[in-house]
Amino acid sequence: MPASTAQNLVSLFRSSAILSFRRFKTSAVKKKRSSFGPSSLSAATATKKKPSTSASSDDAALKKYVSSIKPSSSSSASSEAKLLLKHFKAPPSSKTSTSTVSNASGSSLLSIVSDSLTSDCRDDDEDESAKQLLSDASSILCDEMDLEWDDEFEDTDKSGNVIILPWLSRLKNSNISIQRKEVSRDKKHKFSFKQVQCTRHDRMVKMCATKLGSDAALEIFAKLGQESGPREYNSFVKICITKARDSTDDDISLQQIAIAYQILKLARERGVGLGKETYGHILMYLIDFGMVEEFFFFHELFRDDNPESVPLLAYYEMLLWISVQNEVKIQELCLSVATDDAEEKLYPRESLLLALCESDRKEEFLLLLETLDITKVTSVAFLESIFRALGKFFLEPYTERFLLVLKGSVIGAEIISNFILLYSISIPNLSVDDIVKKFQTLHTKFEALPNSTQYGKLIGYCCEFFKVHEALNVVDEAFKSGTALELETFHSILDACDRSCEFNLVHQIKSRITQHNLNPNNETFRKMILLYVKMKDFEGAYGLISDLRKINLTPTASMYNAILAGYFREKNIQSARYVLKQMKDANVKPDASTYGYLIANSQSEKDLTKFYEDLIESGISPTKNVFMALINAYASFGQFRKAKEVILDKKIPVKYLNEIKSVLVGALASNGEVSCALEMYAEMKGAECDLDPKAIKSIIEHFQSEGELNKSLDLLEELKDSPYWTDACFKVISHCVQHEDLRSTVDLLKQLKDKFIDAEAAQEVMFDEVFCLFVEKEPTDMHFGLNLLQAVKEELGIRPSRKSLDFLLSACVITKDSKSSFLIWKEYEKAGLPYNVLSFVRMYQALLASGDDKSAAKLLNKIPKYDPHVRCVLKACQQTYKKPQSIKTKGRKKAKAAAVELLDNLEAKTE
């Protein structure tokens, strides 16, 4: 809903509140509250109120209900809600966030609406005002969903009941085909209207429930003449459960459950039938939080309201016992259907099997599978779940038995082929190549021929894991069997080539498209051009554009944009300008993306301004990427004021404003304006705006001073659930090592260790990198390095790797600390790492650098010297550290650099 519409609606609600206040002053009628206890939740009754003479019966029922569902606040909660909250147990807090949910922003508006709805006394003039208010509000809400209807399908005779169809009177034999096309278009128009209406309705319900609360929003819909049906009640219940899940406050969660219960009760009173879409949300919430008593309270409510839902309720009950790990109840449910072959047990058996399919209960799944008659299963969707579970548990004998039975039934070959696919891709720990072989083997065994849909799904599965070669093999198998594939299948392979950097495979894909006479479209060519460009084969990309004319296709701006971006990546400005000439010759007009690339790669501020003016003059609306390019370009030229002015442009859509502001924060930080970036970050955070994690990461990366370390740690917390957290964490660790902040370094390493707890190789590389950072800072002493080594061993329980100890020995060379080098030398033995040539050479270098020639001479006798590279390194070390003091410093530095280079070459050879 646009902001202006929302403001109009709020204004009407406030006018309604003023009207309510006037009524209150002329009324002495007091409202009564209904109350109920925990024992009567499912059959609660409220005391009836005497309606005023001017109020309808609907208004009386409405006021009675609204009076019992006041806004959710601790000071004004109704007694009914309080008792209901007492009945429920607080769900265990599973979230670690410290944020709390606040309804303060909408409380005043909600109270205004409630007051306007619960007024009892009305004057004649005020009734007219109320009707006018409701009419205006209804028009505002309905305008939000209004679409143009074809009036000729709405025409009716006002004087009678005869429907007039204008198109019928104009029907002639000469234009019957045209009329049929018009009727078809009108039918599609009405279908599209229904689809859009559903989307807009859901969005409007969500907005009203968020601003007013679910209970009050329901009453608003009723007062506006909007009859609430299952769709409205489902939406409101879903919103309540979502709020309950998101909240970390147990009281707020229980209040939302109480509101959901009241909505259900209201639906029952109004005779609205609710199905799985409604009670599924509530039951799954109670299952996830292990609320057994509350689950069966709602379970009985739904069972009594809809007896036909009993089999499906068994599904949720099994999920509950699996969730709380109640083995006794799980066995009882399984035995209750496994020992009885009666027809009425078929549906509960399917429901229990469906729950077991979604869990890891293999034994119980097998128990019920033995009693299942696969030919009596009620739906194909359930059979699909069965075959997925058969693959997950790798039960091939059962799979082949069921496929054999189904082959002799009325189920078509296409469905059986789909079952084989689902089984194959569900097998765990199986490579994509083996899954393809399993798919082919089972089809051959049961003489089933996959169609284009199944081949397409299998190819899509291969592309999902970037197995492009396997996908192409499936393509060849499909064409070999005479099955034609959809063009979208090749699009998915081209996308997988891009993501997996297998750019060169575009030649094979193009060959197959040509060989099998497929008709590629513009999108196919665009994707292939992109791969050619990423291979830096610009001639091949231009060749594809030339091929377009052969099949009567016209090149598009997006094709040239791919080539343009490629030249800009190569910093080839001259060739990029040539692309613009090619576009002009081909009569292809630049689009917003073209100008975005030009602005982002402008060589001067003058060029930047010219490109943007050309974009505006051409009548192209700037996109968010254009505004982002403007910000980055201005910031790169040092024009920070102009970069900040970009976000003031009224052409920026409101929904993209925060994203563009985030780019500004990142651009300021990247170009040295960290303080300005922090100020803007603080403003956005104060305004509760969402900041792009990339912007926060950019700020962290450009901190320099020690005083900003604490701010870096605070910003890192903002990225906790972001994919950028790991990179940012390494950057903060780099800051900590640079300033030798041991405590922060260890704490961050512990967080990284917990994140990569199942990746030992990643952990080893991570700790090696930290010790490498210590060497790169060229320390003056070994205190931080030795303390870090001790903390890694004792606090983190990590055994140092050979590389980590090698880095520490290198640090001893820099600090000329022989004592520390002996301590690190002993760590090799403690870690169970035998000494090798590299460790001997590094230790020898450390001893020479520290001036301990005697120890160095003893160690030299132990170093194997059969390798000529080793002898060269030893000689270089001796020349570096044993030269007389009269040698010039410049010469010593050259010798030292030569020694380090030889040592690196030796290490590379050893690896």
N, C-alpha and C positions, 0 to 999 in steps of 0.2 A: 504494500500500500504506500503511495507517495506520501511524503512528509506533510504536504498541504492537506491531503485528505484526512490524515491522522489528526492534524490540528483542528480541522473542522469538527471531527467527531468528538474530540475532547471538549471543544467549546460547547457543543450541544449537551454533552453530559453535565458540564458545569451549569448550564442554563437549567437543566433538569433539577440539579441540586437546589438552585435558588427557588424554583417552583415548589420543591419539596419542603423547603424551609417555611414558605408562606403557608402551606397547608398545615404544617406543624403548629404554627401560632394559632390557627383557628380550630384546632382539634384537641379534644380532651381524651381521645381514645387511646388506651395503652395496649401495647402489643404484649402477647403472651409467648413465652418460649416453650417449645416442646423439649422433653427430656426422655432419655432411655438409658438403660443400664447394659452392662456387658452381656448379661444373660438373655437380653431381648434384642440383640443387634439384628438378627435376621428377620425379626417380626416387629420392629419398632413402630409405634403409632404416635402420632402427634395430636395434641389438643386442638380442636377446631376453633377458629376465630369467627366472630360474627362479621360478615362482610358489610360494608357500608352500602347504602342504598344505591349509590352511583357506581359501584364497583361490580365487575362481572365475576362469575364463579371462577374463571381462570385466574383473575387477578387475586382473588382470595387465596387460592392454592399457591399461587406464585409468592405472595407475601409471606404466607406461612413457612414456605421452604427457605426463602431468603433470610427470614429472621433467625433461622437456625444455622445459617452458614455465614457468620460474620467474617470479616477479614482475618487472616491468619496472624494474630499477634497475641503475645502472652497476657496482655492486659484485658483484651476484649473477646477472648474465645468463648464460644457458647458452651453451656454445660454439656450438651450432647457431644460436642467434639472432645471435651475434656475426658468424658467417660470412655469414649471410643479410644482415645490415646492411652488411657490406663489399661484398656483391654489388651493392646498390642505390646509386645516386647520390642525393645529397641534393637534394630539390626546391628550386628557388630560392624564397627567402622573399618572398612577394608581399604580406605584411601589414606594416604599419608599427608595429603595437602592440608595446610592449616587455614585455608580460606574458608569462609562461611557464606552461606546463601542469605542474602538480605532481600526482603520484600519492601524495603522502605521506599524505594522509588515509585512503586505503584500503589502504596497503601492509601494515600490521600485520594487518588482517583477511584480506587475500589470503594472507599467509604462513601464517596459522592454518589456513585452508581447505586450502592446498596440503599442509601437514604432515599434516593429518587424512586426506587422500586418498592420500598416497604411502607410508603406513606399510606394512611388509611382514609383520610378525609379529603374530599374534593369539592370545590365550588364549580359552578357551571363554567365560569370564565376560565378557571384554571384547568378544567378538563379539556376545554378547547385548546388551551396552550399546550397541554401535555400531548394531545393528539398531533398537534402541529410539530412538536419536538420529535415525536416518534416517527412521523412521516419524513422529516428532514434527515434524521439519522438513518432511517431505512434506505433512503435514496442514496446517501453517501456510501453505505456498505454495498448496496446493489450496484452502484456505478463501478465499484472496484472489479465486478465480475461481468460487466456489461459488454456484450459483443453485438455487432450489427447482425440483425436477423433479416432474412428476406421477407419483406412484408407480404408478398403474394402468397406465402405459405401460412400466414397468420390471419388472412381475411376470413371473416365469418359474417353471415347475415345478421345484423343487429336485431332485426325484427323477428327472426325465427331461428330454428336450430339447424338449418341447412348449411352445410359447409360448401363454400364457393372455392373451386379450384380454377383460377384464371388460366393456367396453362392448358387445361382440358378443352376450354372453349376455343383456344387458338390453335388446337392441334389439327394439322392437315397432313395429308399423305406425302406432300412434297417435302416437308421439313420434319418428318417424324424422327429421323436419326439425330437431327440437331436438338430436338426437344428431349430425346432420351439422354443425350449428353448433358443437357442442362439439369435434368432431374438427377442424374448421377452426381453432378457437381454439387447440387444442393444437398443431397444425402451426405456426401463427404463433408460438406460445410457443417451440417448439423452434428455429424460424428466428431469433427474437430472441435466444435463448440463444447460438446460434452466433455471431451478430454481436457480442454483448457479450463472448463468450469470446475472440474474436480481439483485440478492443481491450484487454481486461484482460491477455491473454497478452503482447501487444506491450509493454504498460506494465511488466509484471513482468520480462520479458527485459531491457528497458532498465535497470531499477533494479538487477538483479543484475549486469549487465555493468558498470554504472557503479561499483558498490561493490566488486566482486571482480575485475573484468577479464573480458574476453570468454572467454579460454581457460579460466580456472578456473570460470567460470559454466557453461560447457558440461559440465564434469565433475561439477559439483554436480547438474545436471539428470539426468545419467546415474546418479549414485549414489542419487538420490531416486526412481528408477524412471520418470523422465520420458524417454521415447524421443525423441531429438532428430531432427527431420526437416528438410526444406528451409526451413520457416518459421523454426526456431530458428537455423539456420546463416545464413540471409539477414539476420536481425536482428543477429546478432553481427558479421557482416562489415560491415554498414552502420554499426554503432556504431564499429568500428575506423576506417573511412574518415572518419567525421565527426570523430573525435578528431584524426586526421592533418590534416584540413583546418583545424581550429580552432587547432592548435598553431603557434606561431611558432618552436619549437625543432626543427631538422631531425632531430636524433637521435630525439626523441620521435615525430615523424612516421614515420620509418623503422621504429621499433619497432612501431608500430601496423600498418604494412604487413606486417611480418614475422609478427605475430600473425594477421593476416588470411590470410596464406599458410598458416600452420600449421592454421588452421581449415579451409581448403579441402582441405588434405592429409588431415586427419582425416575430412572428409566423404567423400572418395574411398575411403579405407580402409574406411569403414563402408557403402559402396555407396549413399550418398545422392546422387541426381541433382540437380544445381544448374543453374538456368537463367539467363535474362537478368537477373532481379532480383538475382542474386548478383554475377555478373561485371560487370554494367553499372556498379555503384558503383566498383569497383576501376579499371576501364578509364577511366572519365570522370575520376577523380582523376589518373591518370597522364597523360591527355590535357591536362588543365588546367595541369599543371605541366611539360609538354613532356618527359616522361621516356620517350624513344623505346625505349632498350634494355629497360627494365623492362616497357614496354607489350608488346613482342613476346615477352618471357619468359612473361607471363601469357596472352598471345594464343595461344601454342602449347599452354599448359596447358589452356585451355578448349577449343581445337580438338580436341586429342587425347581429352579427356574427353567431349565432346559434338560429334561430327562434324556433326550437323544444324545447329549454330550457325554454320557457316562463312559463309552469306550475311549474317547479322546482324553477324558480326565484321568484314565488309567495311565496314559502316556506321561502326563505331568506327575502323577504320583510316583511312577517308577524313577523319573528324573530326580524327584525329591529324595527318595531313599538312597539313590546312587550318590547324590550330592553330600548327604550327611553320613554316608558309609554305614548304613544300617543293614547288615548282611541278612539278618533274620527276616526283615520285611521284604527284602529283594527276593529271597527264596520263597517266601509265602506267595508273593504275586506270581512268580514263575510257575510254581506248582499248581496254583489255582486254575491256570489255563492249560498247563501241559498234561494234566491227568484227565482232562475232560475233552472229548472230541465233538461235543455238541455244537450244532450250527451257531447257537447264540454266543459261543466263545470265540468265534472267528475274529470279530472286530476287536475285542480286548487283546487277543493274541497279537494281532497286527500292531496295535498301539504299543504294547510292551516290547515287541521286536523292534519297532521304530526307535524307541528310547534306548534300547541296547545297541542298536546300530550306531548311535551317536556317542556311545561310551566305549570303554575298553573292557567290557565284561564278556570275554570270549566264552567262558564256560556256560553262562546263562543263555547267551545267544545260541550256542549249539543245542542246548536243552530244548529251547522253543523251536529251533529250526527243524529238529527231528520230527516234530508233530505238525509241521506246516505242509499243507497241500498247496503247492505252488500254483496249481491251476485254478484255485478258488480265491486267489488274492484279488482284492476289489479294485485296485488302481495300478496303473503303470508307474506312477510316482513312487508308490511303496516298493514295487519290484526294483526300481532303480536304487532305492536305499539299501535293499537287500544285497544287490550285486556290489555296491560300493563297500558294504561291510564284509562281504566274502573276499574282496580284494584286500581290505585292510587287515583281515585276519589270515589271509593267504590260504583260503579253504578251497583249493582247486577241485578236489573230488566232488564236493557239494556243487560247485559251479558247473562242472561238466554234467552232473546228474540233472540239475535244474534246466540247463540249456537243452538237453536231450528231450526232456518232458515238454518244454515250451515249443520246441521245434515241431512237435506233433500236435500242437494246439492251434487255435485260430489266430494266435499272435503272429503278426507279419514278420518277414525277414528283416525289415528295417529296424524294428524294435529290438529284435534279438541281437542285431549288429551293435545297437547302442548299448545293450547290456554287456556285451563283450568288451566294448571300449571302456565303460565305467569300471568294470572289474580290473582291466589291465592297468589303467592309470592310477588305481587305488592301491596297488601292491606296494608296500613300503620297501625302502632300501633297494630299489631296482633302477638300474640306469635307464635313460631314455631309449637307448638302442635296444635294450632287452625288453622294454615295454612294447616297442614297435614289433619286435619278433613275436612276443606273446600274442599281440593283437592279430598278427598274420596267421600264427599257428592255429589259434582257436577258430578263426574264420575258415581255414582250410579243413579242419577236423569236422566241423559241423556244416560244411558246404554252404556257408553263408557268404554273400557277396556284399561288401560295404558299399554304400552309396556316397555321393559327394559330400553329404552332411557329415558322415562319420569320418571320412578322410579329412575333411576340413577341421573337425574338432581335434583329431590326432595331430595334424600339422600345427594347429594352434597350441596344443600342449607342448610340442617340441620347441616352438618359438618362445613359449613362456620361460623355458630354461635356456634360451639362446642356443639350442642345438640345431643350428641352421642346416648343417650337412645331413643330419637325420631327417629333417623336414623335407629337404630336396629328394632324398631317397623315397620318402612316402609319396611325393609328387610323381616320381617316375613310376612307382608301383600303381598309383591310381590311373595314370594314362595308359600303362601297360594293360590294365584290366578293362580299358574302354570307358572309364568313368571320367566325365568332364568335371573340372573344378571351377569354382567361382573365382572371379577376379580378386575379390576381397581376400582370398586365401593367399595370393601372391603379395598382396599389400602387407599382410601380417609377417610374411617371410622377409620382405624388404625392411620393415620396421625392426625385426630381430637382427638383421644384418647391421643396421645402424647402431643399435644398442650394444651389440657384441663386437663391434669394430671389424666385422668380416666384410669390409667394403668391396673387396675384389670379387665376392660371389655374385655381384650384380650382373656380371657377364653371363654366368650360368642361368640366372633367372631370366634375363632378357632372351637368351637362346631358347629356353623352354616356352616362353610366351610366343615367340615367333614360330617355333616349330609346330606348336599345336593350334595355331591360327586363333589365338585369343585376341580379343579386341581391347587393347589397353586404353584407358581414358587419361584425362589430364593429370589426375592424381597419381596414376601409375608412373607417368613420365616424370612428375615432380619428385617422387621418391627415388627413382633411378638417377635423376640428375643430381640429387643431393649426395648419393653414394659416390658418383663419379667425382664430384667436387671434393669430397672428403679424401678421395684417393689422389687428389691434385691432378686429375685427368680432365682438365678444362676443355680440351679438344673433344673428348668423348661426350662431355656434357653438351657442348654446342652441337655435336653430331646428333644427339637425341632430339634437340629442338628442330633440326633440319628434317628429321624423320617424321615430325608431326604432320608436315604437309602431305606426306604420302598416304596418310589415313584420314585426311580432311579434318584435322584438329588444329586449333589455333593456340599458339603459345600464350601463357598467362604471366602475369607479373610475379607470381610466386616462384615460377621456374627461374626467371632471371634473378630474383632475389636470392635464390640459393647460390647462384654463381657469384653474385655481387658480394655476399657474405664470405664466400670462400676467398676471394681476392683480398678483401679487407683483413681476413685472418693472416694472410701471407704478407700484409703490408704492401701490396702491389696496387698503389693508388692509380697508376696509369691504366692498368687493365680494368680496374673497377669503373673508371670513366668510360672505357670502351663498351662496357656492358650497357651503360645508359644510352650510348649511341645505337647499339643493337636494338634496344627496346624501342627507340624512336623510329628506326627504320622498319621495324616489324609492326609499327602502329600499336604498341602495347603501352598503355599509360601507367606510370608509376602509381603504386598504392601507398597506404600508410606505412607498411613495413619497409618499402623502398626508402621513403624519406627517413624512417627511423634509423636505418643503416647509415644513410648519408650523414645525418646529424651526429650519430654516435662516433663517426670516424672523420669528423670535420677537421681540417688542418688549421683552421683559424676561426676566430669568433665571427669574422665577416662571412665566411662560408656557412657557418652554423645559422646565422640570422637569415641568410638568403634561402637556404633549404627550407626553413620553417615558413618563411613568407610564401615561397612557391607552393608549399603544401596547403596553406590557407587559401591562396588565390585559386588553386585547382578545385576547390570545393570539397576536399577530402576532410572528413572529421578526424582530428588527432586521436589516436588510441592511447591506452595507458603506456604502451611501449615507447611511443613518441615522447610523451612527457618524461618518462624515465631517461630516455636518451638525452633530452634537453638538460636535465639535471646533471647527469654525469659529464656531459660535454662542458657545460658552464663551470662545473667544479674543477675539471681538468685544466681549464684556462685561468683558474684562480678567481673567477667571477662568482663568488659565493653569494653575494647579494642577489644577483639575477637567478641563481639556482634556487634560492629561497622563494623568489617571487613566482616561480613556476607553479608552486602548489596553490597559489591564489587565483589561478586561471579558472574562470567559471565554466570552461568547457570540460573540466575534469568531472566524470561521473562520481557521485557521492560514494558508490560502492567500491571505487578504486582509490579513494583519497588516502586511506591509511597505508595502503600498499605503496603508493607513490611517496608518501612522507617517509616511509621506511627506507626507500631508495635514497632520499635526500640525506637521512642520517648516515647511511653507509658511505655516500659520496663525500660528505664532510669529513668523516673519520679517515677515509682512504687518502684524502688530500691534505692531511695535517691539521684539520680543524676539529680536533678531538673534543675540545671544550665546548664548541658550538654543537657538536653532535650529541654530547651528554646533556646539554640544556634542552635540546629538542626531544631527546629521549625522555627526560624528566617531565616535559610538558605532555607528551603523548601518554605516558604512564599515569600522570595525574588526571588526564581526561578519560582514563580507562579505555584507551584505544589499543587495538592489537598491533604490536610491532613485529615486523618480519624477523624471524631468527637470524637471517643473514646479516641484517643491520647490526644486531647485537654482537654477532661474531666479528663483524668488521671493526667495531669499537674496541673489542678485546684485543684484536690483532695489532692495533696501532697504539696501545698503551706503551709508554717508554719508562717513565720514572718509577722509583720504588714506592712513592707515596700513592700511586694509583693501583697498587697491588690489591688492596682490600676492595676497591671498586670493581676490579676484574673478577674477584671471587663472587661478589654480589651479582654481577652480570651473568656469570656462569650459571648461577642458580636459575636464572630466567630461561636458560636453554636446557633445563633438566630433561625434558621429554622431547627434545628436538634432535633430528639426525645430525645437526651441526655441533652437538655437544662434545663429541669426541675430539674433533679438530680444535675446537675452542679450548678444551681442557688441556691439550698438549701445548697450546700457546701460553696458557696461564702457567703451566708447569715450567715452561721455558723462562718466563718472568721470574718464577720462584727460584729456579736454579741460578739465574743471572744475579739475583740479589741474595742468594744463599739463605732463603727462608725454608728451613728444614721441615718445620711442622706442617706448613701448607703443602709442601711437595709430597710428604708422606701421605697426608689426608687425601690428596687428589689421586695419588697412585693407588690407594686403597679403593677409591671409587671406580677407577679404571679396571682394577683387578676384578671387582664384583661384576662389572659390565661384561668382561670377557672371561668369565669364570669357566666356560666350557671350551675355550680356545687357548690351549697352552702355548702354541707357537706364537700367537699374537701377544700373549703376556711376556714371553721371552724377548721379543723384538721391542716391546714397549719399554722394558727396564733397560735394555741395551741402549736405547735412544736417550734415556735420561742421563746415563753415565757419559754418553757421547757429548751431550750438552755441557756437562761439567768440564770436559777436556777442552771443548771449543771456546769456553770463556777464558781460557788460559789463567787458571787460578794461581794465587800467590802462595797458598798453603793447602794442605790435604785435609784440614779439619772437616769441612763440609762433606767431602767425598767419603771419608772413613765413617762419619756419622750416618750418612745416607746408606752406606753398605750395611751397617749394623742394623738400622731401622728396617731395611728391606728383608733382612734375615729374620729378625725377631718379631717385628710387628706384623709384617705381611706374610711371613712364612715362606718366602721365596728363596730358593737356592740360586746364588748368582751364576750366570752363565760364563763361559770362557771369554766371550766378547766383552762382557761387563768388566771382568778382571783385567783384560788386556787394556781397556780404556783407562782404568785406574793406574796401571803401570805407566801408561803414556803420560798421565797427569803427574806422576812422580818424576818423570824426566823433566817436565816443565818447571816443577817446583824445586827440583834438585833435592828431594827428600829421600835419603837412603833408608831411614828408619821406617817410613811408611811403606817403602817398596818391599822390605822384608815381611811386614805384616800382610801385605797383599799376596806375597809369594806363598805364604802358609795357607792362604784361603784356597789356592788351587787344590791342595791336598784335602782340606776339609770338605770341599765341594765334590771330591772324587774325580777331579779332572787331572789326568796325567800331563806332565810338562811336555811340550813339543818345541820344535825349533823356534817358532815365533815367540813363545813365552820366554825361552832362554835369551833370545836376542833382545827382547824388550827389557828384560831384567838387567842384562849386561849394559844396555844403553843407560838405564836409570842409575846404575852404580857409577858408571863413568861420569855422568852428568853431575852427580852429587860429590864427586871427588874421592870416592872410595875405591882407589885403584887396586888395593890389595884384594878386596872381595871380588872385584871385577876380574882380576887375573885368575882366581880360583874357579870362577864360573866359566871362564873362557875355555878351560880345559875340558869341561863337560859338554860343550856345544859341538854337535856333529858338523864337520867342515867339508863333507864330500860334495856338497852342492856349491857350484861356483857363485851363485847368487848370494848364498849365505856368506861366503868369504868376502864378497864385495861389500855387503852391508857391514860386516865387522870392521873392515878396513876403513870404511867411511866414518863409522862411530869413533874409531881411534883417532882419525885425522881431526874430527870435530872437537872432541873433548880432551885430547892429550897434547894439543898444540901449546907452545910456550905463550906466555901472556903478551909478548911483544907483537904477536900476530894481529893484524888489523881486524877490527870487529866485523867489517864487511866480508872479509874472507871467511871468518868463522860462520857467519850466517849462511853463506853459500854452501859450505861444507855440511852444515846441519841440515839444510834443505835437501841436499843430495842424499844424505843418510836416510832422511824420512821417506824420500821418493823410492829409494832402493828397498826400504822395509815394506812400503806399500806394495811394490811389485812382487816382493817375495810372498806377502800375504795373499795376494791375488793368485799367484801360482799355486800356493798350498791349497787354497779353496777349490 
